[in-house]
Amino acid sequence: MNFDDLNGKKNYNSYTAYFHSKLANVLFAHELARRLQGTGVTANSLHPGAVKTDIARHLSIYQNSFLNILVQPLYWLFMKTAKQGAQTSIYCAIDESIDGVTGKYFADCRETKCLPQGRDDGAAKKLWELSEEMTGLCKNQE
């Protein structure tokens, strides 16, 4: 993740922007969990799986008719429905077996390890501080 160009103004790529936004979600939850430790408030992140949505409709692979013809059958064969994709979010929100669990990553309704980039304490702290700066919020603000 390029902290000097979070908005992709210098070198924008739709795929990179998407993946960095997902990494930012994981890092932000990681830092939030650290900051709220001991308060009883929990923060976790999750991967819903590959869900059938139109989110990728503007990506170049779907603009290319030939590639689209090749990809679409696989897309519909291996993707989750919206209902299936929501299950991990629901699990994390209401399952009593994970009450008090914080700072973790979930997929397919179970705790799992995310990539090392998502567990980077330094990057999580830096993202938090940049978020404060970019939003005009200060950690000492009431």
Backbone as a printed PyTorch tensor [residue, N CA C, xyz], in Angstrom:
tensor([[[  0.8490,  -1.1620,   0.0000],
         [  0.0000,   0.0000,   0.0000],
         [  0.9020,   1.2350,   0.0000]],

        [[  0.6170,   2.1440,  -0.9060],
         [  1.4150,   3.3590,  -1.0210],
         [  0.7820,   4.4620,  -0.1710]],

        [[  1.3310,   4.6950,   1.0050],
         [  0.7710,   5.6920,   1.9100],
         [  0.9790,   7.1160,   1.4040]],

        [[  1.9050,   7.2940,   0.4730],
         [  2.1340,   8.6230,  -0.0980],
         [  1.1200,   8.9580,  -1.1840]],

        [[  0.3520,   7.9650,  -1.6230],
         [ -0.6300,   8.1870,  -2.6910],
         [ -1.8600,   7.3040,  -2.4570]],

        [[ -2.4600,   7.4320,  -1.2820],
         [ -3.6010,   6.5780,  -0.9250],
         [ -4.7660,   6.7040,  -1.8980]],

        [[ -4.9780,   7.8730,  -2.4460],
         [ -6.1010,   8.0810,  -3.3630],
         [ -5.7610,   7.7390,  -4.8080]],

        [[ -4.5660,   7.2530,  -5.0590],
         [ -4.1890,   6.8360,  -6.4060],
         [ -4.1420,   7.9720,  -7.4110]],

        [[ -3.7930,   9.1580,  -6.9720],
         [ -3.7510,  10.3040,  -7.8860],
         [ -2.5550,  10.2440,  -8.8320]],

        [[ -1.4620,   9.6300,  -8.3960],
         [ -0.2480,   9.5650,  -9.2160],
         [ -0.2440,   8.3660, -10.1580]],

        [[ -0.7310,   7.2450,  -9.6720],
         [ -0.6330,   6.0120, -10.4520],
         [ -1.8620,   5.1520, -10.1700]],

        [[ -2.9850,   5.4510, -10.8140],
         [ -4.2340,   4.7420, -10.5320],
         [ -4.3800,   3.4870, -11.3790]],

        [[ -4.7520,   2.4130, -10.7130],
         [ -5.0950,   1.1570, -11.3650],
         [ -6.3010,   0.6110, -10.6100]],

        [[ -7.3770,   0.3080, -11.3190],
         [ -8.6180,  -0.0970, -10.6510],
         [ -8.4490,  -1.3600,  -9.8060]],

        [[ -7.6660,  -2.3130, -10.2770],
         [ -7.4590,  -3.5470,  -9.5170],
         [ -6.6810,  -3.2580,  -8.2340]],

        [[ -5.6040,  -2.4930,  -8.3700],
         [ -4.7880,  -2.1450,  -7.2110],
         [ -5.6080,  -1.3510,  -6.2020]],

        [[ -6.3960,  -0.4090,  -6.6840],
         [ -7.2320,   0.4050,  -5.7920],
         [ -8.2070,  -0.4810,  -5.0210]],

        [[ -8.8090,  -1.4370,  -5.6970],
         [ -9.7580,  -2.3340,  -5.0320],
         [ -9.0610,  -3.1540,  -3.9430]],

        [[ -7.9390,  -3.7610,  -4.2950],
         [ -7.2380,  -4.6080,  -3.3270],
         [ -6.6920,  -3.7840,  -2.1590]],

        [[ -6.2130,  -2.5910,  -2.4350],
         [ -5.7280,  -1.7380,  -1.3510],
         [ -6.8700,  -1.2990,  -0.4390]],

        [[ -8.0600,  -1.0990,  -0.9990],
         [ -9.2060,  -0.7280,  -0.1510],
         [ -9.5600,  -1.8710,   0.7960]],

        [[ -9.4480,  -3.0990,   0.3260],
         [ -9.7250,  -4.2590,   1.1840],
         [ -8.6500,  -4.3860,   2.2670]],

        [[ -7.3970,  -4.1800,   1.8880],
         [ -6.3090,  -4.2170,   2.8670],
         [ -6.4980,  -3.1150,   3.9080]],

        [[ -6.9050,  -1.9380,   3.4700],
         [ -7.1380,  -0.8290,   4.4030],
         [ -8.2280,  -1.1890,   5.4090]],

        [[ -9.2740,  -1.8630,   4.9720],
         [-10.3310,  -2.2960,   5.8980],
         [ -9.7700,  -3.2180,   6.9760]],

        [[ -8.9350,  -4.1570,   6.5660],
         [ -8.3520,  -5.1140,   7.5110],
         [ -7.4170,  -4.3930,   8.4790]],

        [[ -6.5610,  -3.5260,   7.9510],
         [ -5.6240,  -2.7920,   8.8000],
         [ -6.3540,  -1.8730,   9.7780]],

        [[ -7.3890,  -1.2180,   9.3060],
         [ -8.1330,  -0.2970,  10.1620],
         [ -8.8010,  -1.0510,  11.3110]],

        [[ -9.4060,  -2.1920,  11.0150],
         [-10.0340,  -3.0090,  12.0630],
         [ -8.9830,  -3.5080,  13.0520]],

        [[ -7.8230,  -3.8620,  12.5410],
         [ -6.7110,  -4.3310,  13.3780],
         [ -6.3080,  -3.2370,  14.3770]],

        [[ -6.1600,  -2.0230,  13.8800],
         [ -5.7610,  -0.9080,  14.7510],
         [ -6.8920,  -0.5120,  15.7000]],

        [[ -8.1230,  -0.5340,  15.2160],
         [ -9.2660,  -0.2190,  16.0750],
         [ -9.3490,  -1.2070,  17.2340]],

        [[ -9.1500,  -2.4790,  16.9470],
         [ -9.1720,  -3.5050,  17.9960],
         [ -8.0820,  -3.2360,  19.0270]],

        [[ -6.9100,  -2.8510,  18.5550],
         [ -5.8020,  -2.5540,  19.4700],
         [ -6.1430,  -1.3600,  20.3610]],

        [[ -6.6910,  -0.3190,  19.7610],
         [ -7.0060,   0.9030,  20.5100],
         [ -8.1600,   0.7050,  21.4980]],

        [[ -9.0520,  -0.2130,  21.2120],
         [-10.2170,  -0.4370,  22.0780],
         [-10.0470,  -1.6300,  23.0140]],

        [[ -8.8650,  -2.2270,  23.0080],
         [ -8.6190,  -3.3950,  23.8520],
         [ -8.9300,  -3.0620,  25.3140]],

        [[ -9.6630,  -3.9430,  25.9550],
         [-10.0130,  -3.7730,  27.3540],
         [-11.2880,  -2.9750,  27.5950]],

        [[-11.9160,  -2.4830,  26.5350],
         [-13.1400,  -1.6840,  26.6970],
         [-14.4080,  -2.5170,  26.5660]],

        [[-14.2740,  -3.7440,  26.0780],
         [-15.4490,  -4.5750,  25.8200],
         [-15.9920,  -4.4150,  24.4100]],

        [[-15.4420,  -3.4570,  23.6730],
         [-15.8400,  -3.2570,  22.2740],
         [-14.8930,  -4.0710,  21.4010]],

        [[-15.4480,  -4.8170,  20.4700],
         [-14.6180,  -5.6520,  19.6030],
         [-14.6510,  -5.1500,  18.1630]],

        [[-13.5720,  -5.4170,  17.4490],
         [-13.4720,  -5.0600,  16.0320],
         [-12.7330,  -6.1810,  15.3180]],

        [[-13.3770,  -6.7620,  14.3480],
         [-12.7840,  -7.8260,  13.5500],
         [-12.9670,  -7.4940,  12.0790]],

        [[-12.2420,  -8.1800,  11.2340],
         [-12.4330,  -8.0210,   9.7940],
         [-12.7270,  -9.3900,   9.2050]],

        [[-13.2540,  -9.3820,   7.9930],
         [-13.6370, -10.6600,   7.3930],
         [-13.5920, -10.6050,   5.8760]],

        [[-13.5690, -11.7700,   5.3100],
         [-13.6600, -11.9370,   3.8600],
         [-14.9570, -12.6980,   3.5920]],

        [[-15.9070, -12.0760,   2.8920],
         [-17.1780, -12.7540,   2.6410],
         [-17.0700, -13.8610,   1.5980]],

        [[-15.9440, -13.9140,   0.9140],
         [-15.7830, -14.8480,  -0.1960],
         [-16.0180, -14.1180,  -1.5030]],

        [[-15.8840, -14.8260,  -2.5710],
         [-16.1380, -14.2580,  -3.8970],
         [-17.6430, -14.3090,  -4.1320]],

        [[-18.2670, -13.1490,  -4.1120],
         [-19.7230, -13.0510,  -4.1660],
         [-20.1660, -12.5060,  -5.5190]],

        [[-21.2380, -13.1000,  -6.0550],
         [-21.8010, -12.6550,  -7.3380],
         [-22.4320, -11.2760,  -7.1690]],

        [[-21.7210, -10.2560,  -7.5980],
         [-22.2580,  -8.8920,  -7.5970],
         [-21.8090,  -8.2320,  -8.8930]],

        [[-22.2290,  -7.0160,  -9.0860],
         [-21.7970,  -6.2580, -10.2590],
         [-20.6350,  -5.3300,  -9.9410]],

        [[-19.9510,  -5.5530,  -8.8350],
         [-18.8930,  -4.6420,  -8.4180],
         [-17.7770,  -4.5230,  -9.4610]],

        [[-17.5330,  -5.5640, -10.2090],
         [-16.4300,  -5.5510, -11.1730],
         [-16.8590,  -5.1390, -12.5750]],

        [[-18.0700,  -4.6760, -12.7300],
         [-18.5990,  -4.4010, -14.0690],
         [-17.7880,  -3.3730, -14.8590]],

        [[-17.0420,  -2.5180, -14.1720],
         [-16.2660,  -1.4960, -14.8710],
         [-14.8000,  -1.8900, -15.0530]],

        [[-14.4150,  -3.0550, -14.5570],
         [-13.0350,  -3.4930, -14.7210],
         [-12.7970,  -3.9260, -16.1610]],

        [[-11.5750,  -3.7530, -16.6100],
         [-11.2510,  -3.9730, -18.0230],
         [-11.5440,  -5.3910, -18.5060]],

        [[-11.4260,  -6.3820, -17.6350],
         [-11.6790,  -7.7550, -18.0760],
         [-13.1220,  -7.9260, -18.5550]],

        [[-14.0490,  -7.1690, -17.9660],
         [-15.4540,  -7.2800, -18.3570],
         [-15.7920,  -6.3800, -19.5390]],

        [[-14.8820,  -5.4900, -19.8940],
         [-15.0700,  -4.6230, -21.0530],
         [-14.6350,  -5.3430, -22.3340]],

        [[-13.7790,  -6.3450, -22.1760],
         [-13.2660,  -7.1090, -23.3070],
         [-14.2210,  -8.2820, -23.5660]],

        [[-14.9050,  -8.2590, -24.6910],
         [-15.9270,  -9.2750, -24.9930],
         [-15.3740, -10.6910, -24.9710]],

        [[-14.1870, -10.8880, -25.5510],
         [-13.5980, -12.2220, -25.6070],
         [-13.3130, -12.7440, -24.1970]],

        [[-12.6510, -11.9230, -23.3770],
         [-12.3530, -12.3400, -22.0050],
         [-13.6280, -12.5370, -21.1960]],

        [[-14.5970, -11.6900, -21.4340],
         [-15.8680, -11.7930, -20.7270],
         [-16.5430, -13.1330, -21.0230]],

        [[-16.5090, -13.5590, -22.2630],
         [-17.0970, -14.8490, -22.6480],
         [-16.3770, -15.9960, -21.9390]],

        [[-15.0640, -15.8890, -21.7990],
         [-14.2910, -16.9320, -21.1200],
         [-14.5380, -16.9500, -19.6050]],

        [[-14.6370, -15.7810, -19.0210],
         [-14.7110, -15.6690, -17.5690],
         [-16.1120, -15.9060, -17.0100]],

        [[-17.1410, -15.4690, -17.6920],
         [-18.4990, -15.5190, -17.1420],
         [-18.9520, -16.9040, -16.6800]],

        [[-18.7260, -17.9720, -17.4520],
         [-19.1610, -19.2890, -16.9500],
         [-18.4710, -19.6710, -15.6360]],

        [[-17.1910, -19.3610, -15.5060],
         [-16.4690, -19.6560, -14.2680],
         [-16.9660, -18.7690, -13.1360]],

        [[-17.2280, -17.5310, -13.4740],
         [-17.7220, -16.5580, -12.5000],
         [-18.9890, -17.0790, -11.8310]],

        [[-19.9290, -17.5230, -12.6140],
         [-21.2040, -17.9830, -12.0590],
         [-21.0940, -19.3580, -11.4150]],

        [[-20.1290, -20.1500, -11.8390],
         [-19.9520, -21.4850, -11.2820],
         [-19.3300, -21.4540,  -9.8800]],

        [[-18.3710, -20.5590,  -9.6670],
         [-17.6040, -20.5780,  -8.4220],
         [-17.9370, -19.4660,  -7.4290]],

        [[-18.7970, -18.5560,  -7.7940],
         [-19.1070, -17.4300,  -6.9210],
         [-20.2500, -17.7680,  -5.9540]],

        [[-20.2380, -17.1020,  -4.7990],
         [-21.3010, -17.2650,  -3.8070],
         [-22.4620, -16.3360,  -4.1400]],

        [[-23.6350, -16.7210,  -3.6870],
         [-24.7830, -15.8190,  -3.7820],
         [-24.6120, -14.7390,  -2.7040]],

        [[-25.3900, -13.6780,  -2.7970],
         [-25.3290, -12.6240,  -1.7800],
         [-25.6730, -13.1940,  -0.4020]],

        [[-26.6490, -14.0800,  -0.3500],
         [-27.0390, -14.6980,   0.9260],
         [-25.8840, -15.5140,   1.5080]],

        [[-25.2170, -16.2870,   0.6640],
         [-24.0690, -17.0710,   1.1270],
         [-22.9300, -16.1510,   1.5720]],

        [[-22.7020, -15.0950,   0.8100],
         [-21.6320, -14.1600,   1.1340],
         [-21.8610, -13.4140,   2.4370]],

        [[-23.1010, -13.2440,   2.8260],
         [-23.4290, -12.5150,   4.0610],
         [-23.2210, -13.3520,   5.3190]],

        [[-23.0660, -14.6510,   5.1830],
         [-23.0360, -15.5280,   6.3560],
         [-21.9030, -15.2190,   7.3280]],

        [[-20.7130, -14.9070,   6.8420],
         [-19.6020, -14.6180,   7.7520],
         [-19.8340, -13.3070,   8.4900]],

        [[-20.4100, -12.3140,   7.8180],
         [-20.7470, -11.0480,   8.4920],
         [-21.7610, -11.2960,   9.6020]],

        [[-22.7630, -12.0950,   9.3030],
         [-23.7920, -12.4190,  10.2990],
         [-23.1720, -13.1890,  11.4630]],

        [[-22.3390, -14.1550,  11.1370],
         [-21.6530, -14.9490,  12.1580],
         [-20.8670, -14.0400,  13.1030]],

        [[-20.0870, -13.1360,  12.5380],
         [-19.2650, -12.2460,  13.3660],
         [-20.1170, -11.3040,  14.2150]],

        [[-21.2720, -10.9430,  13.7180],
         [-22.1340, -10.0030,  14.4390],
         [-22.9040, -10.6470,  15.5840]],

        [[-23.3020, -11.9120,  15.4330],
         [-24.2320, -12.4710,  16.4320],
         [-23.8160, -13.7780,  17.0900]],

        [[-22.7950, -14.4450,  16.6020],
         [-22.4660, -15.7490,  17.1780],
         [-21.8190, -15.5840,  18.5540]],

        [[-22.4490, -16.1570,  19.5550],
         [-21.9800, -16.0120,  20.9340],
         [-20.6330, -16.6780,  21.1780]],

        [[-20.2500, -17.6130,  20.3320],
         [-18.9760, -18.3070,  20.5410],
         [-17.7710, -17.3920,  20.3310]],

        [[-17.9740, -16.2460,  19.6970],
         [-16.8430, -15.3310,  19.5050],
         [-17.0260, -14.0160,  20.2760]],

        [[-17.9210, -14.0140,  21.2480],
         [-18.0490, -12.8340,  22.1140],
         [-16.6870, -12.5140,  22.7250]],

        [[-16.2950, -11.2710,  22.6690],
         [-15.0190, -10.8500,  23.2420],
         [-13.8280, -11.0320,  22.3290]],

        [[-13.9930, -11.7230,  21.2210],
         [-12.8930, -11.9170,  20.2710],
         [-12.7090, -10.6200,  19.4910]],

        [[-11.4850, -10.1370,  19.4390],
         [-11.2280,  -8.8750,  18.7530],
         [ -9.8910,  -8.9120,  18.0220]],

        [[ -9.8130,  -8.1290,  16.9590],
         [ -8.5710,  -8.0340,  16.1960],
         [ -8.2890,  -9.2440,  15.3310]],

        [[ -9.2920, -10.0230,  15.0450],
         [ -9.1040, -11.2510,  14.2690],
         [ -9.6860, -11.1020,  12.8690]],

        [[ -9.3930, -12.0890,  12.0430],
         [ -9.8350, -12.1200,  10.6490],
         [-10.6420, -13.3970,  10.4450]],

        [[-11.7850, -13.2700,   9.7820],
         [-12.6840, -14.4080,   9.5920],
         [-12.9850, -14.6310,   8.1130]],

        [[-13.1830, -15.8800,   7.7600],
         [-13.6310, -16.2810,   6.4220],
         [-14.4000, -17.5830,   6.5840]],

        [[-15.4510, -17.7360,   5.8250],
         [-16.2800, -18.9430,   5.8820],
         [-16.7080, -19.2880,   7.3110]],

        [[-17.1100, -18.2700,   8.0460],
         [-17.6400, -18.4250,   9.4100],
         [-16.6570, -19.0650,  10.3830]],

        [[-15.3880, -18.7680,  10.2010],
         [-14.3890, -19.2410,  11.1550],
         [-13.1960, -18.2940,  11.1470]],

        [[-12.5020, -18.2660,  12.2760],
         [-11.2980, -17.4450,  12.3630],
         [-10.2160, -18.0670,  11.4920]],

        [[ -9.5020, -17.2300,  10.7900],
         [ -8.4230, -17.6980,   9.9300],
         [ -7.3360, -16.6320,   9.9020]],

        [[ -6.2110, -16.9520,   9.3540],
         [ -5.1180, -15.9790,   9.2380],
         [ -5.2770, -15.1990,   7.9470]],

        [[ -5.0900, -13.9030,   8.0560],
         [ -5.0490, -13.1030,   6.8310],
         [ -3.5900, -13.0190,   6.3860]],

        [[ -3.3700, -12.4490,   5.2420],
         [ -2.0070, -12.2920,   4.7430],
         [ -1.1900, -11.4310,   5.7070]],

        [[  0.1190, -11.5880,   5.7190],
         [  0.9600, -10.8090,   6.6360],
         [  0.7490,  -9.2950,   6.5270]],

        [[  0.4360,  -8.8010,   5.3380],
         [  0.2100,  -7.3630,   5.1650],
         [ -0.9470,  -6.8770,   6.0400]],

        [[ -1.9120,  -7.7230,   6.2930],
         [ -3.0630,  -7.3600,   7.1120],
         [ -2.7950,  -7.4190,   8.6040]],

        [[ -1.6270,  -7.9340,   8.9820],
         [ -1.2550,  -8.0330,  10.3980],
         [ -0.1010,  -7.0940,  10.7460]],

        [[  0.1830,  -6.1590,   9.8690],
         [  1.3110,  -5.2420,  10.0340],
         [  0.9260,  -4.1040,  10.9870]],

        [[  1.4070,  -4.1800,  12.2300],
         [  1.0670,  -3.1760,  13.2440],
         [  1.4790,  -1.7680,  12.8210]],

        [[  2.6560,  -1.6470,  12.2300],
         [  3.1420,  -0.3360,  11.7990],
         [  2.2690,   0.2660,  10.7140]],

        [[  1.8870,  -0.5430,   9.7390],
         [  1.0290,  -0.0600,   8.6500],
         [ -0.3570,   0.2930,   9.1780]],

        [[ -0.8640,  -0.4980,  10.1250],
         [ -2.1870,  -0.2260,  10.7020],
         [ -2.1830,   1.1140,  11.4340]],

        [[ -1.1360,   1.3580,  12.2090],
         [ -1.0260,   2.6220,  12.9440],
         [ -0.8860,   3.7910,  11.9740]],

        [[ -0.0780,   3.6080,  10.9480],
         [  0.1270,   4.6760,   9.9610],
         [ -1.1790,   4.9970,   9.2280]],

        [[ -1.9290,   3.9730,   8.8510],
         [ -3.2110,   4.1910,   8.1890],
         [ -4.1660,   4.9490,   9.1110]],

        [[ -4.2020,   4.5860,  10.3770],
         [ -5.0710,   5.2710,  11.3400],
         [ -4.6950,   6.7550,  11.4070]],

        [[ -3.4140,   7.0210,  11.5550],
         [ -2.9540,   8.4080,  11.6730],
         [ -3.2330,   9.2020,  10.4010]],

        [[ -3.0200,   8.5870,   9.2510],
         [ -3.3390,   9.2540,   7.9840],
         [ -4.8350,   9.5120,   7.8630]],

        [[ -5.6370,   8.5710,   8.3390],
         [ -7.0940,   8.7390,   8.3160],
         [ -7.5090,   9.9270,   9.1790]],

        [[ -6.8950,  10.0420,  10.3460],
         [ -7.1700,  11.1970,  11.2110],
         [ -6.8200,  12.4960,  10.4980]],

        [[ -5.6620,  12.4950,   9.8800],
         [ -5.1870,  13.6960,   9.1790],
         [ -6.0890,  14.0500,   7.9970]],

        [[ -6.4280,  13.0560,   7.1830],
         [ -7.2230,  13.3030,   5.9730],
         [ -8.6660,  13.7010,   6.2850]],

        [[ -9.1900,  13.2310,   7.4070],
         [-10.5720,  13.5670,   7.7710],
         [-10.6550,  14.8160,   8.6420]],

        [[ -9.5090,  15.2940,   9.0940],
         [ -9.5030,  16.4600,   9.9690],
         [ -9.8260,  16.1190,  11.4110]],

        [[ -9.8920,  14.8340,  11.7160],
         [-10.1510,  14.4100,  13.0890],
         [ -8.8260,  14.2540,  13.8110]],

        [[ -8.8240,  14.6010,  15.0450],
         [ -7.6060,  14.5220,  15.8380],
         [ -7.8340,  13.5420,  16.9710]],

        [[ -6.8080,  12.7870,  17.3250],
         [ -6.9730,  11.7970,  18.3850],
         [ -7.3260,  12.4230,  19.7290]],

        [[ -7.0470,  13.7150,  19.9180],
         [ -7.3730,  14.3850,  21.1750],
         [ -8.7050,  15.1260,  21.1120]],

        [[ -9.3660,  15.0590,  19.9580],
         [-10.6330,  15.7540,  19.7860],
         [-11.7380,  15.0430,  20.5630]],

        [[-12.6560,  15.8070,  21.1280],
         [-13.7560,  15.1960,  21.8820],
         [-15.0150,  15.1980,  21.0710]]])
